[in-house]
Amino acid sequence: MSEEFKELTQELVQKDTLLQAQLFMEQLPSETLEKIYSKSRKKEYVKIRRELIKTLREQFELSTISIGKIIKKDHSTISHLLH
């Protein structure tokens, strides 16, 4: 395989994975999404965010930057919630 083809394939796989993760997010109840996108630091909200982030990381193998873009949080917030 040419290097150009490998790069294109990796890019398409990454886009497909992000799309699957976004579709997964769309299946969540609206009240859960509100808690995820909220700036609140209530334990209940943080717990939901942490569970979602771990799910996205394990199921879709996304980077902290990609997860951050999906849930509208900084990648450092994502990293902190993973540890």
LINSULTA-V411213 format. One record per residue. N is the residue number from 0. SS is DSSP state (alpha for helix, beta for strand, coil for the rest). OMEGA is omega in whole degrees, 0 to 359 (NA if undefined). Layout:
# LINSULTA-V411213
N,SS,OMEGA  N,SS,OMEGA
This chain:
# LINSULTA-V411213
0,coil,178  1,coil,180  2,alpha,180  3,alpha,180  4,alpha,179  5,alpha,180  6,alpha,179  7,alpha,179  8,alpha,179  9,alpha,179  10,alpha,180  11,alpha,177  12,alpha,179  13,alpha,180  14,alpha,179  15,alpha,179  16,alpha,178  17,alpha,179  18,alpha,178  19,alpha,179  20,alpha,179  21,alpha,177  22,alpha,176  23,alpha,180  24,alpha,181  25,alpha,180  26,coil,181  27,coil,178  28,coil,183  29,alpha,179  30,alpha,176  31,alpha,179  32,alpha,178  33,alpha,179  34,alpha,180  35,alpha,184  36,alpha,182  37,coil,175  38,coil,182  39,coil,178  40,coil,176  41,coil,182  42,alpha,182  43,alpha,182  44,alpha,180  45,alpha,179  46,alpha,179  47,alpha,178  48,alpha,181  49,alpha,179  50,alpha,179  51,alpha,181  52,alpha,178  53,alpha,178  54,alpha,179  55,alpha,181  56,alpha,184  57,alpha,184  58,alpha,187  59,alpha,179  60,coil,181  61,coil,175  62,coil,178  63,alpha,179  64,alpha,180  65,alpha,178  66,alpha,178  67,alpha,179  68,alpha,182  69,alpha,184  70,alpha,174  71,coil,176  72,coil,178  73,coil,182  74,alpha,179  75,alpha,175  76,alpha,180  77,alpha,180  78,alpha,181  79,alpha,181  80,alpha,179  81,alpha,184  82,coil,NA
